[in-house]
Amino acid sequence: MNKLAQSLNTIKAARYIEQSLKVQIIARYTELPEKYLRTLVKELTGRAPSSGRLITSQRLFRNKRTITACILFVSIYLRFDEQQTKEVDLEILSNAYEQFTKQALLSETLNHQQCSFTINDAWVLINAYKDKVIQLSPCPCGNAKLVSQDIQVDERCWFCGR
Ligand SMILES: [Zn+2]
């Protein structure tokens, strides 16, 4: 990678780090070495990068609040994802997460301690969506339901109960 590309990727990485995206994910997309990114995390946050594993898709759908968060996030992501690429686009993920955070703050259901939904969760979610593990299905009430053939999800519509 030349110096210019490295600088541009470092600026992108800094934004993802501010959103607490995991170093391994940032490394995969920016092609910056993990060691370099770890140093960047310390410089920007004053802390070591968090270890911890990624959430499983099943855990994403553990309660009504998190399912609501997932439906909202997929809807926002799809609005930004005009090309409908096969891979998750990190730039879109980051923009969508910013938008999600603003909307979640205004929502009684989502602005709640039982509803943590991090950008890393969002990354797992959109991968599951792109792999067709989960799908959005329109409900007659006008909202969307989350459906899956691969994992157990409560497929009732959270808005009207159908
Ligand atoms: Zn409904």
Residues whose N, C-alpha, C, O or C-beta is under 5 A from the ligand:
A	BS01	ZN	C139 C141 N143 C157 F159 C160 G161
